[in-house]
């Protein structure tokens, strides 16, 4: 009776079969991971299938800012007077810098809080905690900053914590708020106003504050699901409070349920590359499924199931 066992002559064929299966599996994985790139998902078509993956969520950290700074509404702004409104929940120092050179300003701000307070560019005045109070700033003569692009800011206002109150701060706590104010003149007719604000943190980092553009859709009455009357609603479903700010356009206009259904901002039509949460609500089940099972989601999209 002949033997049915494997012989040494059969081993090369077995290795070839195993290699072919491994190569096929690798090709399948690469195909599924890159199907949007090679066009299986309908690249370039306006009526393309739904997104294979939810855009990545950026984890944002809530930062407490003890200061507020704004320009007084409907008040004239000029070198002879800038009317501001400031408030603080801590002891602080405030100062202004007229005609601040851009490079020198940022070199100063990247120093420690003690270095900033000791800088010769600022002449600080000490203040105690208070609610909103007016602050008038003026310079003796108008500045001649020349035509744009300029190398100097017309006015920089800084509110900084007292160093004695920084011993128990966390690394991400705010120690200073810096506001850059533009003053309109004949050579630069841009409207006067605050053109930039920076946060100085206890760990030494300097961050630029970015404005969010919130959808103007407000719920009427009690609103759907019993939400408050002043709650801004999602501009797609108009039934749930908005809770997602889109990037890079920074439009806050969608709720957690509508975000997975779109790949472009409904306001400006720019592509959504990521987002962050502006409400402490739970992630919807659809988002959790897409994040936990991305491979299965790609399989569904490949076979046109949604």
KOLTORTOR-93183 format. One record per residue (C-alpha): residue number from 1; x, y, z. Coordinates in steps of 0.1 Angstrom, whole numbers, plus 5000, padded with zeros to 4 digits. Example, Ala and Ser with C-alpha at 12.3 -4.5 7.8 and 13.67 -1.06 7.14 Angstrom:
residues 2
<r><i>1</i><east>5123</east><north>4955</north><up>5078</up></r>
<r><i>2</i><east>5137</east><north>4989</north><up>5071</up></r>
end
This chain:
residues 306
<r><i>1</i><east>5000</east><north>5000</north><up>5000</up></r>
<r><i>2</i><east>5014</east><north>5034</north><up>4990</up></r>
<r><i>3</i><east>5021</east><north>5059</north><up>5016</up></r>
<r><i>4</i><east>4999</east><north>5090</north><up>5017</up></r>
<r><i>5</i><east>5023</east><north>5112</north><up>5038</up></r>
<r><i>6</i><east>5041</east><north>5143</north><up>5027</up></r>
<r><i>7</i><east>5076</east><north>5139</north><up>5012</up></r>
<r><i>8</i><east>5104</east><north>5164</north><up>5009</up></r>
<r><i>9</i><east>5095</east><north>5169</north><up>4973</up></r>
<r><i>10</i><east>5061</east><north>5183</north><up>4983</up></r>
<r><i>11</i><east>5075</east><north>5210</north><up>5006</up></r>
<r><i>12</i><east>5084</east><north>5236</north><up>4979</up></r>
<r><i>13</i><east>5048</east><north>5234</north><up>4966</up></r>
<r><i>14</i><east>5034</east><north>5239</north><up>5001</up></r>
<r><i>15</i><east>5056</east><north>5269</north><up>5007</up></r>
<r><i>16</i><east>5046</east><north>5284</north><up>4974</up></r>
<r><i>17</i><east>5009</east><north>5280</north><up>4982</up></r>
<r><i>18</i><east>5014</east><north>5296</north><up>5017</up></r>
<r><i>19</i><east>5033</east><north>5325</north><up>5002</up></r>
<r><i>20</i><east>5006</east><north>5331</north><up>4976</up></r>
<r><i>21</i><east>4979</east><north>5332</north><up>5003</up></r>
<r><i>22</i><east>5000</east><north>5356</north><up>5024</up></r>
<r><i>23</i><east>5006</east><north>5378</north><up>4994</up></r>
<r><i>24</i><east>4969</east><north>5378</north><up>4985</up></r>
<r><i>25</i><east>4959</east><north>5387</north><up>5021</up></r>
<r><i>26</i><east>4985</east><north>5416</north><up>5021</up></r>
<r><i>27</i><east>4972</east><north>5429</north><up>4988</up></r>
<r><i>28</i><east>4936</east><north>5428</north><up>5001</up></r>
<r><i>29</i><east>4946</east><north>5447</north><up>5033</up></r>
<r><i>30</i><east>4964</east><north>5474</north><up>5012</up></r>
<r><i>31</i><east>4934</east><north>5476</north><up>4988</up></r>
<r><i>32</i><east>4910</east><north>5482</north><up>5017</up></r>
<r><i>33</i><east>4932</east><north>5508</north><up>5034</up></r>
<r><i>34</i><east>4938</east><north>5528</north><up>5002</up></r>
<r><i>35</i><east>4906</east><north>5523</north><up>4982</up></r>
<r><i>36</i><east>4898</east><north>5560</north><up>4984</up></r>
<r><i>37</i><east>4932</east><north>5569</north><up>4969</up></r>
<r><i>38</i><east>4930</east><north>5545</north><up>4939</up></r>
<r><i>39</i><east>4895</east><north>5555</north><up>4931</up></r>
<r><i>40</i><east>4873</east><north>5526</north><up>4941</up></r>
<r><i>41</i><east>4852</east><north>5549</north><up>4962</up></r>
<r><i>42</i><east>4845</east><north>5572</north><up>4932</up></r>
<r><i>43</i><east>4873</east><north>5597</north><up>4935</up></r>
<r><i>44</i><east>4866</east><north>5630</north><up>4919</up></r>
<r><i>45</i><east>4828</east><north>5624</north><up>4917</up></r>
<r><i>46</i><east>4804</east><north>5649</north><up>4934</up></r>
<r><i>47</i><east>4780</east><north>5620</north><up>4941</up></r>
<r><i>48</i><east>4807</east><north>5598</north><up>4957</up></r>
<r><i>49</i><east>4798</east><north>5572</north><up>4983</up></r>
<r><i>50</i><east>4797</east><north>5581</north><up>5019</up></r>
<r><i>51</i><east>4830</east><north>5586</north><up>5038</up></r>
<r><i>52</i><east>4848</east><north>5554</north><up>5047</up></r>
<r><i>53</i><east>4859</east><north>5569</north><up>5081</up></r>
<r><i>54</i><east>4848</east><north>5595</north><up>5105</up></r>
<r><i>55</i><east>4873</east><north>5625</north><up>5105</up></r>
<r><i>56</i><east>4897</east><north>5623</north><up>5134</up></r>
<r><i>57</i><east>4886</east><north>5640</north><up>5166</up></r>
<r><i>58</i><east>4910</east><north>5664</north><up>5182</up></r>
<r><i>59</i><east>4910</east><north>5661</north><up>5220</up></r>
<r><i>60</i><east>4907</east><north>5697</north><up>5233</up></r>
<r><i>61</i><east>4916</east><north>5708</north><up>5268</up></r>
<r><i>62</i><east>4895</east><north>5733</north><up>5287</up></r>
<r><i>63</i><east>4916</east><north>5762</north><up>5299</up></r>
<r><i>64</i><east>4905</east><north>5787</north><up>5324</up></r>
<r><i>65</i><east>4913</east><north>5823</north><up>5315</up></r>
<r><i>66</i><east>4911</east><north>5846</north><up>5345</up></r>
<r><i>67</i><east>4911</east><north>5878</north><up>5323</up></r>
<r><i>68</i><east>4888</east><north>5894</north><up>5298</up></r>
<r><i>69</i><east>4897</east><north>5922</north><up>5274</up></r>
<r><i>70</i><east>4876</east><north>5938</north><up>5248</up></r>
<r><i>71</i><east>4871</east><north>5972</north><up>5231</up></r>
<r><i>72</i><east>4842</east><north>5993</north><up>5242</up></r>
<r><i>73</i><east>4814</east><north>5990</north><up>5217</up></r>
<r><i>74</i><east>4805</east><north>6021</north><up>5196</up></r>
<r><i>75</i><east>4834</east><north>6040</north><up>5210</up></r>
<r><i>76</i><east>4859</east><north>6058</north><up>5187</up></r>
<r><i>77</i><east>4894</east><north>6043</north><up>5185</up></r>
<r><i>78</i><east>4924</east><north>6065</north><up>5178</up></r>
<r><i>79</i><east>4959</east><north>6073</north><up>5191</up></r>
<r><i>80</i><east>4943</east><north>6099</north><up>5214</up></r>
<r><i>81</i><east>4922</east><north>6073</north><up>5231</up></r>
<r><i>82</i><east>4914</east><north>6036</north><up>5231</up></r>
<r><i>83</i><east>4885</east><north>6027</north><up>5254</up></r>
<r><i>84</i><east>4888</east><north>5991</north><up>5267</up></r>
<r><i>85</i><east>4868</east><north>5970</north><up>5291</up></r>
<r><i>86</i><east>4888</east><north>5946</north><up>5313</up></r>
<r><i>87</i><east>4881</east><north>5922</north><up>5341</up></r>
<r><i>88</i><east>4901</east><north>5897</north><up>5362</up></r>
<r><i>89</i><east>4894</east><north>5871</north><up>5389</up></r>
<r><i>90</i><east>4930</east><north>5873</north><up>5402</up></r>
<r><i>91</i><east>4955</east><north>5899</north><up>5412</up></r>
<r><i>92</i><east>4972</east><north>5911</north><up>5381</up></r>
<r><i>93</i><east>4995</east><north>5936</north><up>5363</up></r>
<r><i>94</i><east>4985</east><north>5954</north><up>5332</up></r>
<r><i>95</i><east>5005</east><north>5974</north><up>5307</up></r>
<r><i>96</i><east>5004</east><north>5988</north><up>5271</up></r>
<r><i>97</i><east>5030</east><north>5989</north><up>5244</up></r>
<r><i>98</i><east>5026</east><north>6015</north><up>5216</up></r>
<r><i>99</i><east>5043</east><north>6008</north><up>5183</up></r>
<r><i>100</i><east>5055</east><north>5973</north><up>5194</up></r>
<r><i>101</i><east>5079</east><north>5957</north><up>5169</up></r>
<r><i>102</i><east>5066</east><north>5923</north><up>5160</up></r>
<r><i>103</i><east>5098</east><north>5904</north><up>5164</up></r>
<r><i>104</i><east>5107</east><north>5921</north><up>5197</up></r>
<r><i>105</i><east>5072</east><north>5915</north><up>5210</up></r>
<r><i>106</i><east>5073</east><north>5877</north><up>5203</up></r>
<r><i>107</i><east>5108</east><north>5875</north><up>5217</up></r>
<r><i>108</i><east>5096</east><north>5890</north><up>5249</up></r>
<r><i>109</i><east>5064</east><north>5869</north><up>5251</up></r>
<r><i>110</i><east>5084</east><north>5836</north><up>5248</up></r>
<r><i>111</i><east>5102</east><north>5844</north><up>5280</up></r>
<r><i>112</i><east>5090</east><north>5834</north><up>5314</up></r>
<r><i>113</i><east>5063</east><north>5854</north><up>5333</up></r>
<r><i>114</i><east>5090</east><north>5869</north><up>5355</up></r>
<r><i>115</i><east>5110</east><north>5880</north><up>5324</up></r>
<r><i>116</i><east>5079</east><north>5896</north><up>5309</up></r>
<r><i>117</i><east>5071</east><north>5915</north><up>5341</up></r>
<r><i>118</i><east>5107</east><north>5927</north><up>5342</up></r>
<r><i>119</i><east>5108</east><north>5938</north><up>5306</up></r>
<r><i>120</i><east>5117</east><north>5974</north><up>5298</up></r>
<r><i>121</i><east>5091</east><north>5974</north><up>5270</up></r>
<r><i>122</i><east>5062</east><north>5974</north><up>5294</up></r>
<r><i>123</i><east>5054</east><north>5997</north><up>5323</up></r>
<r><i>124</i><east>5031</east><north>5977</north><up>5345</up></r>
<r><i>125</i><east>5004</east><north>5989</north><up>5368</up></r>
<r><i>126</i><east>4991</east><north>5966</north><up>5396</up></r>
<r><i>127</i><east>4954</east><north>5959</north><up>5400</up></r>
<r><i>128</i><east>4932</east><north>5938</north><up>5423</up></r>
<r><i>129</i><east>4905</east><north>5913</north><up>5411</up></r>
<r><i>130</i><east>4874</east><north>5931</north><up>5398</up></r>
<r><i>131</i><east>4845</east><north>5928</north><up>5374</up></r>
<r><i>132</i><east>4844</east><north>5946</north><up>5341</up></r>
<r><i>133</i><east>4858</east><north>5981</north><up>5344</up></r>
<r><i>134</i><east>4867</east><north>6007</north><up>5317</up></r>
<r><i>135</i><east>4904</east><north>6013</north><up>5309</up></r>
<r><i>136</i><east>4915</east><north>6042</north><up>5287</up></r>
<r><i>137</i><east>4948</east><north>6041</north><up>5268</up></r>
<r><i>138</i><east>4963</east><north>6069</north><up>5249</up></r>
<r><i>139</i><east>4996</east><north>6080</north><up>5234</up></r>
<r><i>140</i><east>5009</east><north>6116</north><up>5232</up></r>
<r><i>141</i><east>5015</east><north>6116</north><up>5194</up></r>
<r><i>142</i><east>5001</east><north>6095</north><up>5166</up></r>
<r><i>143</i><east>5025</east><north>6068</north><up>5155</up></r>
<r><i>144</i><east>5040</east><north>6068</north><up>5119</up></r>
<r><i>145</i><east>5041</east><north>6031</north><up>5112</up></r>
<r><i>146</i><east>5043</east><north>6033</north><up>5074</up></r>
<r><i>147</i><east>5024</east><north>6015</north><up>5047</up></r>
<r><i>148</i><east>5016</east><north>5977</north><up>5051</up></r>
<r><i>149</i><east>5031</east><north>5952</north><up>5055</up></r>
<r><i>150</i><east>5042</east><north>5967</north><up>5088</up></r>
<r><i>151</i><east>5068</east><north>5955</north><up>5112</up></r>
<r><i>152</i><east>5051</east><north>5971</north><up>5142</up></r>
<r><i>153</i><east>5018</east><north>5967</north><up>5159</up></r>
<r><i>154</i><east>5000</east><north>6000</north><up>5168</up></r>
<r><i>155</i><east>4990</east><north>5988</north><up>5203</up></r>
<r><i>156</i><east>4996</east><north>5957</north><up>5225</up></r>
<r><i>157</i><east>4979</east><north>5953</north><up>5258</up></r>
<r><i>158</i><east>4990</east><north>5927</north><up>5283</up></r>
<r><i>159</i><east>4972</east><north>5914</north><up>5315</up></r>
<r><i>160</i><east>4995</east><north>5892</north><up>5336</up></r>
<r><i>161</i><east>4991</east><north>5874</north><up>5369</up></r>
<r><i>162</i><east>5010</east><north>5885</north><up>5400</up></r>
<r><i>163</i><east>5040</east><north>5861</north><up>5403</up></r>
<r><i>164</i><east>5031</east><north>5855</north><up>5439</up></r>
<r><i>165</i><east>4999</east><north>5837</north><up>5428</up></r>
<r><i>166</i><east>5016</east><north>5813</north><up>5404</up></r>
<r><i>167</i><east>5030</east><north>5788</north><up>5429</up></r>
<r><i>168</i><east>5002</east><north>5762</north><up>5427</up></r>
<r><i>169</i><east>4992</east><north>5766</north><up>5390</up></r>
<r><i>170</i><east>4989</east><north>5737</north><up>5367</up></r>
<r><i>171</i><east>5012</east><north>5737</north><up>5336</up></r>
<r><i>172</i><east>4983</east><north>5746</north><up>5313</up></r>
<r><i>173</i><east>4969</east><north>5774</north><up>5334</up></r>
<r><i>174</i><east>4969</east><north>5809</north><up>5319</up></r>
<r><i>175</i><east>4993</east><north>5834</north><up>5334</up></r>
<r><i>176</i><east>4989</east><north>5863</north><up>5308</up></r>
<r><i>177</i><east>4965</east><north>5875</north><up>5281</up></r>
<r><i>178</i><east>4980</east><north>5895</north><up>5253</up></r>
<r><i>179</i><east>4958</east><north>5915</north><up>5229</up></r>
<r><i>180</i><east>4970</east><north>5932</north><up>5197</up></r>
<r><i>181</i><east>4949</east><north>5962</north><up>5187</up></r>
<r><i>182</i><east>4949</east><north>5977</north><up>5152</up></r>
<r><i>183</i><east>4942</east><north>6015</north><up>5149</up></r>
<r><i>184</i><east>4930</east><north>6027</north><up>5115</up></r>
<r><i>185</i><east>4950</east><north>6054</north><up>5098</up></r>
<r><i>186</i><east>4955</east><north>6069</north><up>5064</up></r>
<r><i>187</i><east>4981</east><north>6044</north><up>5053</up></r>
<r><i>188</i><east>4963</east><north>6013</north><up>5066</up></r>
<r><i>189</i><east>4925</east><north>6017</north><up>5063</up></r>
<r><i>190</i><east>4916</east><north>5984</north><up>5078</up></r>
<r><i>191</i><east>4889</east><north>5987</north><up>5105</up></r>
<r><i>192</i><east>4902</east><north>5993</north><up>5140</up></r>
<r><i>193</i><east>4898</east><north>5964</north><up>5164</up></r>
<r><i>194</i><east>4915</east><north>5935</north><up>5182</up></r>
<r><i>195</i><east>4933</east><north>5916</north><up>5155</up></r>
<r><i>196</i><east>4950</east><north>5889</north><up>5176</up></r>
<r><i>197</i><east>4950</east><north>5875</north><up>5212</up></r>
<r><i>198</i><east>4976</east><north>5852</north><up>5228</up></r>
<r><i>199</i><east>4976</east><north>5831</north><up>5259</up></r>
<r><i>200</i><east>5008</east><north>5827</north><up>5280</up></r>
<r><i>201</i><east>5006</east><north>5795</north><up>5300</up></r>
<r><i>202</i><east>5024</east><north>5785</north><up>5332</up></r>
<r><i>203</i><east>5045</east><north>5759</north><up>5313</up></r>
<r><i>204</i><east>5059</east><north>5787</north><up>5290</up></r>
<r><i>205</i><east>5038</east><north>5779</north><up>5260</up></r>
<r><i>206</i><east>5023</east><north>5807</north><up>5239</up></r>
<r><i>207</i><east>4990</east><north>5800</north><up>5222</up></r>
<r><i>208</i><east>4970</east><north>5821</north><up>5197</up></r>
<r><i>209</i><east>4933</east><north>5823</north><up>5203</up></r>
<r><i>210</i><east>4912</east><north>5814</north><up>5173</up></r>
<r><i>211</i><east>4876</east><north>5826</north><up>5168</up></r>
<r><i>212</i><east>4848</east><north>5801</north><up>5163</up></r>
<r><i>213</i><east>4820</east><north>5809</north><up>5138</up></r>
<r><i>214</i><east>4789</east><north>5796</north><up>5155</up></r>
<r><i>215</i><east>4757</east><north>5789</north><up>5135</up></r>
<r><i>216</i><east>4730</east><north>5815</north><up>5141</up></r>
<r><i>217</i><east>4702</east><north>5789</north><up>5142</up></r>
<r><i>218</i><east>4686</east><north>5793</north><up>5176</up></r>
<r><i>219</i><east>4658</east><north>5772</north><up>5190</up></r>
<r><i>220</i><east>4625</east><north>5789</north><up>5195</up></r>
<r><i>221</i><east>4606</east><north>5785</north><up>5227</up></r>
<r><i>222</i><east>4616</east><north>5754</north><up>5247</up></r>
<r><i>223</i><east>4632</east><north>5739</north><up>5215</up></r>
<r><i>224</i><east>4633</east><north>5702</north><up>5205</up></r>
<r><i>225</i><east>4641</east><north>5677</north><up>5231</up></r>
<r><i>226</i><east>4635</east><north>5703</north><up>5258</up></r>
<r><i>227</i><east>4666</east><north>5723</north><up>5251</up></r>
<r><i>228</i><east>4668</east><north>5759</north><up>5263</up></r>
<r><i>229</i><east>4655</east><north>5788</north><up>5241</up></r>
<r><i>230</i><east>4690</east><north>5803</north><up>5235</up></r>
<r><i>231</i><east>4705</east><north>5770</north><up>5224</up></r>
<r><i>232</i><east>4722</east><north>5771</north><up>5190</up></r>
<r><i>233</i><east>4709</east><north>5742</north><up>5169</up></r>
<r><i>234</i><east>4725</east><north>5720</north><up>5143</up></r>
<r><i>235</i><east>4721</east><north>5736</north><up>5109</up></r>
<r><i>236</i><east>4714</east><north>5703</north><up>5093</up></r>
<r><i>237</i><east>4687</east><north>5686</north><up>5115</up></r>
<r><i>238</i><east>4677</east><north>5718</north><up>5133</up></r>
<r><i>239</i><east>4666</east><north>5696</north><up>5162</up></r>
<r><i>240</i><east>4697</east><north>5690</north><up>5183</up></r>
<r><i>241</i><east>4721</east><north>5716</north><up>5199</up></r>
<r><i>242</i><east>4753</east><north>5719</north><up>5179</up></r>
<r><i>243</i><east>4783</east><north>5702</north><up>5195</up></r>
<r><i>244</i><east>4810</east><north>5699</north><up>5169</up></r>
<r><i>245</i><east>4834</east><north>5725</north><up>5156</up></r>
<r><i>246</i><east>4848</east><north>5716</north><up>5122</up></r>
<r><i>247</i><east>4884</east><north>5721</north><up>5111</up></r>
<r><i>248</i><east>4901</east><north>5738</north><up>5094</up></r>
<r><i>249</i><east>4872</east><north>5763</north><up>5087</up></r>
<r><i>250</i><east>4862</east><north>5765</north><up>5125</up></r>
<r><i>251</i><east>4825</east><north>5765</north><up>5118</up></r>
<r><i>252</i><east>4805</east><north>5752</north><up>5148</up></r>
<r><i>253</i><east>4774</east><north>5741</north><up>5131</up></r>
<r><i>254</i><east>4768</east><north>5704</north><up>5135</up></r>
<r><i>255</i><east>4756</east><north>5680</north><up>5161</up></r>
<r><i>256</i><east>4772</east><north>5646</north><up>5169</up></r>
<r><i>257</i><east>4746</east><north>5627</north><up>5149</up></r>
<r><i>258</i><east>4749</east><north>5647</north><up>5117</up></r>
<r><i>259</i><east>4787</east><north>5649</north><up>5116</up></r>
<r><i>260</i><east>4792</east><north>5613</north><up>5104</up></r>
<r><i>261</i><east>4769</east><north>5619</north><up>5074</up></r>
<r><i>262</i><east>4789</east><north>5648</north><up>5059</up></r>
<r><i>263</i><east>4823</east><north>5652</north><up>5044</up></r>
<r><i>264</i><east>4821</east><north>5689</north><up>5038</up></r>
<r><i>265</i><east>4811</east><north>5718</north><up>5060</up></r>
<r><i>266</i><east>4775</east><north>5728</north><up>5052</up></r>
<r><i>267</i><east>4783</east><north>5765</north><up>5057</up></r>
<r><i>268</i><east>4814</east><north>5770</north><up>5035</up></r>
<r><i>269</i><east>4817</east><north>5736</north><up>5017</up></r>
<r><i>270</i><east>4853</east><north>5731</north><up>5027</up></r>
<r><i>271</i><east>4864</east><north>5695</north><up>5033</up></r>
<r><i>272</i><east>4862</east><north>5684</north><up>5070</up></r>
<r><i>273</i><east>4896</east><north>5672</north><up>5080</up></r>
<r><i>274</i><east>4890</east><north>5669</north><up>5118</up></r>
<r><i>275</i><east>4868</east><north>5683</north><up>5145</up></r>
<r><i>276</i><east>4865</east><north>5689</north><up>5182</up></r>
<r><i>277</i><east>4837</east><north>5689</north><up>5207</up></r>
<r><i>278</i><east>4823</east><north>5721</north><up>5222</up></r>
<r><i>279</i><east>4797</east><north>5704</north><up>5244</up></r>
<r><i>280</i><east>4802</east><north>5677</north><up>5270</up></r>
<r><i>281</i><east>4778</east><north>5652</north><up>5254</up></r>
<r><i>282</i><east>4783</east><north>5615</north><up>5248</up></r>
<r><i>283</i><east>4795</east><north>5602</north><up>5214</up></r>
<r><i>284</i><east>4766</east><north>5588</north><up>5194</up></r>
<r><i>285</i><east>4766</east><north>5551</north><up>5188</up></r>
<r><i>286</i><east>4773</east><north>5555</north><up>5151</up></r>
<r><i>287</i><east>4805</east><north>5574</north><up>5158</up></r>
<r><i>288</i><east>4816</east><north>5547</north><up>5183</up></r>
<r><i>289</i><east>4810</east><north>5519</north><up>5159</up></r>
<r><i>290</i><east>4830</east><north>5537</north><up>5132</up></r>
<r><i>291</i><east>4859</east><north>5543</north><up>5155</up></r>
<r><i>292</i><east>4860</east><north>5508</north><up>5170</up></r>
<r><i>293</i><east>4854</east><north>5488</north><up>5138</up></r>
<r><i>294</i><east>4870</east><north>5508</north><up>5109</up></r>
<r><i>295</i><east>4879</east><north>5477</north><up>5090</up></r>
<r><i>296</i><east>4843</east><north>5465</north><up>5089</up></r>
<r><i>297</i><east>4832</east><north>5499</north><up>5078</up></r>
<r><i>298</i><east>4855</east><north>5498</north><up>5049</up></r>
<r><i>299</i><east>4842</east><north>5464</north><up>5039</up></r>
<r><i>300</i><east>4806</east><north>5478</north><up>5039</up></r>
<r><i>301</i><east>4817</east><north>5508</north><up>5018</up></r>
<r><i>302</i><east>4835</east><north>5485</north><up>4993</up></r>
<r><i>303</i><east>4803</east><north>5466</north><up>4986</up></r>
<r><i>304</i><east>4782</east><north>5498</north><up>4986</up></r>
<r><i>305</i><east>4764</east><north>5491</north><up>5019</up></r>
<r><i>306</i><east>4759</east><north>5521</north><up>5043</up></r>
end
